[in-house]
Amino acid sequence: MSTTGNAATAVDAPPPPSDTHRARLPSWVTGVLTGSRGPALGLIGMCVVFFIATPYFLTQSNLLNIVDQTAVLGLLALGMTAVIVMGGIDLSVGAVLALATMVVGWLSHDQGWPLWLSAVAAIGVAGVCGLANGLGITYTRLPPFIATLAMMSIARGLANVITDGQQIVGFPDWFDNLSTTRYLGIFTACTAVLAALYVAGWAYMRYRSGGRALYAIGGSAEVARLAGIAVKKRTVLVYTVTGLLAGLAGVFLTMRLDSSQPSAGTGYELDTIAAVVIGGASLSGGVGSVTGTLFGVLIIGVLRNGLNLLGVSPFIQQIVIGLVIALAVMLDVLRRREAR
């Protein structure tokens, strides 16, 4: 009797749920979530909304202004793309940017160096900060979060120590003009350099073995090592290049502001990570693209610009950008679930 009852229970019980019976997203939705299509569509939709909401948005001067305003964030996000694809994180880019701006001003104003040489030295100092991040992560085995958090504190402290927290103002006109004078009515020198770097970064990540190695490291560093990829060397190189780009961003910001400020770049590390994640990169590593990051940078730039045109409070803007980040991460989770 007992055996029969157990058998009947086993027959009557519904089968356990399996992956084949789990509700899945429609194929067209997963197609949108793949690659940079989602960020591109999001950017187009946002532009349509702001075009309807304000007549000042879709004008040539405003669109060019958006590009100019996102140049600094774009440089930081380009380096951060490689870091996140590799499975790392860099919280120090904003502070390294501030250190670079102060080095430019201090060397040119207080030490009498030529301005161009001061800018090169500032980029070099930022590269050393990135190198220290890479060495700390690979050879002392510090987690990327801790290593770059420490560098964030060190670089921000050095930026204040150089001039005892005082800003430096007044640079030659030719230096400021690099960020304001438009060639062909479109590009400034800064945005032209940014465009060239994005093309180079896209080609490297897509077609070069070194770029493809970053995806392998992000997927599994141990498997990549066993496959013959120099994981430590690649890691140090990526963090060093990210530091160099942060230094160049600091020089660009000095041009735009016509001053060096130790508080510059505060919060930029969060905006940078947000731009890369919004662009489709996964914080788990192994997923991301330069094209997607470009769309992510433009989304943040368009969002801030449009909300400013509408007179929205900066505090409300922070809330909106936070919601956009949360949505981007949620889409990343859905994308990875569907991939499995």
Salt bridges, closest charged atoms under 4 A:
ASP19 OD1 - ARG22 NH2 2.98
ASP68 OD2 - ARG182 NH2 2.39
GLU222 OE2 - ARG225 NH2 2.56
ASP271 OD2 - ARG304 NH1 2.91
ASP332 OD1 - ARG335 NH2 3.04
ASP332 OD2 - ARG336 NE 3.23
GLU338 OE1 - ARG24 NH2 3.44
GLU338 OE2 - ARG337 NH2 3.29
